[in-house]
C-alpha cells in the first residue's frame, strides 16, 4: 500500500488527542509517539542535551538506495520538525485560510503531516516514474512530483503548512518558513502544494483501493492551507 499518512499501529477508537482544549494532547503517550516518529530516542525531559540523539531514517523507504538530496533535507530539517511538533495541539486563534476551520480538525491534519513527514517528503520527491517509495507500482503516476534537488524546499513548505494549521500561539512565529527569493524555491513550494492537494485522500471513492489519509472534515483544512501557501509562493497572498 502507498498510504503514507497512516499511523504505524492500528488506531484505537478514543477521542482525538488533538482537540484544542484536550489536556491529553501532550500526554506522555503522545509525547513518546512524537519522539519516536521524529527520530529521537528520548523525550526532552529525559535528555541531557537540547538535541536528543537521532535514529537512522527508515530503510523501508529506501528500496532503490539512498537519495542524497532527500536524506540531506531530512537531516537538516529534523530539529525544525521537532520544534514544530512541540507546538501541538492546534489553537482556536488562527489567521488566513486556517481561521475558517475547527482547531481539532486542523490539529489532526498537522499531527498526521508531522508524524509522517519522512514518508511524505520521500513521496513528494520520488524520482521513480513506475514505483513508489516502498517498491509498489505507482497508483497516481500522472501527478507531477518535485525534483529531488528541491527536497529541502519541499520540506520547508510542508512545515509552513503545518505551522499555519496549528494556529497563532507563542512559538509559531519563530517556526515560520521563509522563501529565499529564488525561482527554484517558489516553484518547489507551488509544486509541493499542488501535489499534496491531489495526493491527499479524504474519501474512499476519491481513489478506489486506498484508505483515506485523514478524516473527511480535516482534509478541507489542509487543502485550504495548501492552496494559501501555494498562492503565497507565487506572490499572491500572505
C-alpha positions, 0 to 999 in steps of 0.5 A: 500500500502507498498510504503514507499518512497512516499511523504505524499501529492500528488506531484505537477508537478514543477521542482525538488527542488533538482537540484544542482544549484536550489536556491529553494532547501532550500526554506522555503517550503522545509525547513518546509517539512524537519522539519516536516518529521524529527520530529521537530516542528520548523525550526532552525531559529525559535528555541531557542535551537540547538535541536528543540523539537521532535514529537512522531514517527508515530503510523501508523507504529506501528500496532503490538506495539512498537519495542524497538530496532527500536524506540531506533535507531530512537531516537538516530539517529534523530539529525544525520538525521537532520544534514544530511538533512541540507546538501541538495541539492546534489553537482556536486563534488562527489567521488566513485560510486556517481561521475558517476551520475547527482547531481539532480538525486542523490539529489532526491534519498537522499531527498526521503531516508531522508524524509522517513527514519522512514518508511524505517528503520521500513521496513528494520527491520520488524520482521513480516514474513506475514505483513508489517509495516502498517498491509498489507500482505507482497508483497516481503516476500522472501527478507531477512530483518535485525534483529531488534537488528541491527536497529541502524546499519541499520540506520547508513548505510542508512545515509552513503548512503545518505551522499555519494549521496549528494556529497563532500561539507563542512559538509559531512565529519563530517556526515560520518558513521563509522563501529565499527569493529564488525561482527554484524555491517558489516553484518547489513550494507551488509544486509541493502544494499542488501535489499534496492537494491531489495526493491527499485522500479524504474519501474512499471513492476519491481513489478506489483501493486506498484508505483515506489519509485523514478524516473527511472534515480535516482534509478541507483544512489542509487543502485550504492551507495548501492552496494559501501557501501555494498562492503565497509562493507565487506572490499572491497572498500572505 
